[in-house]
């Protein structure tokens, strides 16, 4: 789900919190050594992003924000900020010639450069949180 998050109205905040959980507290952010990435360059995208990226000829950037049950991928289009909300159970990440993030039938392909190297810790943290949150409950009765 892609939402316009330029102005965070109550309805938008409620939708995001229902999908990926409320933001981490200040103490949790400090303990985790940050919950956001620096910007990364988008090289390719699926058709779901055509409305946001096809009109612009300049470089396209995105960054990640961690949430307890998923991530937000933020990007700008014209003078608006948009967020792609991805619960962990839909999230897939692949590393090959480039780095790509997939959810449902949508994807963003991110350039493999120094920006991605700087963000390798946050990507590792995303993968560990995904593993924790998608692990089946092993309760024995």
N, C-alpha and C positions, 0 to 999 in steps of 0.2 A: 504494500500500500504506500503510495506516495502522497504526502500532504504538504500543503503550503504552510510553512512554520515561520514565516516572516513575523507575524503577530500571533503570539500564542494565546488563542482564545480558550476559554474553559472547555469547550466541546473538543477541541483538538488535543488539549492536554489529557483529557479523559480517555480519548481513543488511544493515544500513545501509551498511557499508563496501563490500560487494559491489555494491550498487546504485549508489551515488553517490560512492564513493571515501572515503578516510580524511580526517579533518579537516585543514585547512591548519595548517602549523606556526606557531609564534608569530611567527617572522620574516616568513613569508608574510602573516600577518594584519596585521602592522604595515605592510608594504609596500603592501598593498591598502587600507590605511586602514579596516580593519574588515571583518568578513564577515557581520555580522548586521544586521537591521533593528530599528527600534523597533516597538512594537505598533501594529496597525492594526485598525479595527473591521470585522467581518464583517457585511454586510447580508443576504446570501442565500447559499444553499448547495444542492448537489445532494442527491438522496435517500441517497447513500452516507454522508452526515454526519448523518442523522436521529437516530441513536442518541446522538450527541454533543451536538447542539444543540437538539433539539425540547423537551427537558425543562426547559431553562433559559430563564427569561424575562428575564434580565439581558443586558447587552451582551456580545457575543462578540468576543474579540480573537484575533489571530494575529500571528506574526512569522516572518521568513525567516532561514534560515541557509544560507550558500553552502558548497558542497562542490565538489571538482574536476570531478565528472561529473554534478552535479545539485543540487537544493536540498532542504532540509527545511522544511516549513511546520509550525511548532509552534502548538498551541492547548491550552487547558485545558478539562477537563470534570470537574465536581465537584472532587475533590482529586487528580486524575491529570493528567499531562501526556501528550499524544499528539503524534505526528509523522507528517505525510503525506510520504512519501518519493517524490520526483519526479525521475527521470533527465531530463537535458536533451532527449533525443530524444522524450520524451512531453510535454514542457512547451509550453504555448501561453499567451500573455498578450494580453489585449485591453483597450484603453482606449476607452470611450465615455462614457455618462452615469455609469458607475462603472468600476472597474478589476476585471477578473476574471482568475483563474488557472485553467487547465484542464489536466487530464492524464487521458487515457483518456476515460471517460464521466463523470468527476467534475469539479466546479468549486466555487470559492469566489468570491463577489462581494464586493469590498472597497469601503467607502465612500470617495468622493472628497472628502477634507477635508484639514485641515492635517497629519494623521498621514501621509497618502499623499504630500503634498508634501515632508515631511521625509525620506521614504524614496525619493525619486526617484533619488538617486545609486545606491542599492543595486539598484534595479530596472534601471537602465541597465547596471550591472555584470553582473547576471544575464543580460540579453539579449546582452551581448558575449561572456560565457563560453559561452552556449548556441550562439552563432554559431561560435565557435572549435571547440567540441566536436562539433558536428553537421556541420561542413564535411567533404565527402568528401575522402579522401586522393588527392592528385594525384601519384602516383609514376609516372614514366615509365621504362620498361626498354628 
